Amino acid sequence: MAEINIDGVTKRFGTFTAVQDMDIRFADGEVACLLGPSGCGKTTLMRMIAGLEHPTSGRILFGDRDVTALPTHARNVGMVFQYPVMYPTLSVAENIALPLKQDRSLSAAERDLRVAEMLDVLDMREHGGSFIDELDSGNRQKVAVGRAIARRSDIVLFDEPTTNVEVNAKLQLIRAIKTVIQRTRQTIVYVTHDQTEAMTLADRIALMYGGKIIQYDRPDVLYNQPLTEFGGWFLGNPGMNFVPATVANGQISAPILAEPLPAPANLPSQGAIKIGIRPEWIAMHDTPQPGSVEGTLADQTVGIAGRYLTRVSFGDVDVKVKTDGRPPAPIGGRVHLVPRRGRITLYADGNRLA
Ligand code: ATP
C-alpha cells in the first residue's frame, strides 16, 4: 500500500516556516504534482517524504506505516533529482541496472529483462551501450528516470527533473516520463514550478503557496474552477482576469457585463467583488453582438500558432483577451466583447464565492 498521508506536518528552519500544518493524501498509484512559485515549500515537502528532512511536527505515513522517524534508506522510495548522479565509467544499461543489483531476489536474467524494458519504454534502445558522457542532458535524465522506476519501489519522487535540460530535449524527456509513469503502478510525487509540465503529467495537482496547499484536484478542475485568485492568476498563460465588480440590490455590475447579473444568495447585499474569467473565455467581435460590451483595443501581442493576446480597456479597467487569429480592429479601435456566461466566477477577498 503506497498511499502517502501527510498528517498535520509543519517544517521550520529556525524561525522560518517552510511547510505549515499541512494535511494531504497522495493516493496509491496516482501521479501528484506539487506546483507553485519558488520558495512555496515544494522541495521541502518532497524531501520530508524522502526522509531527507524531518518534520518539526506532524506525521508522515506510507499506508498504515508511520515513517516519520525513518531514515531515507529504510523508506524504499525511488528518487529523480535535478542533477542526476551518474556513473560515467558505466554504460547506460549498467547505470539503470545498478540499484537492481542490491535486490538479491532478482536473477541476472530478470535484471537484464527489466533494464531492456526500461530502455524500450524510454525509447533508448540504441543507447544501452553508450556511456553517460556521450548523452545529451535529456537522455541523461531519462537514465535517471529509468534507474528510479526500474527498482519498482512503491513510491517514486521527482524533484524538478527537467529544469537543467536544454529546451530542445525537454519535450522528449517529458513525453518519456509520461509514458513511464503511465505504465507503472507506483505512487509518484513530482515537484515542478512549470504548469505545463504539471498539467501534462499529473492525475492531481497540489497547488502550493507560502508553505500551504491552496488546492488539490485534477488539472482541469484547477484550471477551470480555481478556488483562489492566486490559483487563477498562477495557472494559465497569462492567468485569469479579475475584473472589479460591485454588488447592489441583489445585482452584480461590471465593465465586462452588458446586463447586471443576479447575485447569488451567499453574497453580501452591497460591496466590491471581482469577476474571474480567463482570456480565452471571452469572444471578440468588430460589431455589437447580443450580450457584448464595447471597449478599446489597447494592445496586442502575437502568441504561438496565430493566437493573439490582447488588452482591451474599459476606462481604467483592462481585460486580457485571447483571439484565434488577428483581432478584428487595429490598436486604438473599438471592439465588442462577449464573456462566456457559464465561465464567469465570482471572487472576494481572494477566494471563490460561487
Ligand atoms: P524552488 O522552486 O525555488 O525550489 P520550493 O517551493 O521548492 O522552491 P523550498 O525549497 O521547499 O521551496 O523552500 C521553501 C522555503 O524554505 C524557502 O524560503 C527556502 O529558502 C527555505 N528553506 C529551504 N531549505 C532550507 C534550509 N535548509 N534552511 C533554511 N531555509 C530553508
Residues whose N, C-alpha, C, O or C-beta is under 5 A from the ligand:
A	BS01	ATP	F13 A18 P37 S38 G39 C40 G41 K42 T43 T44 H193
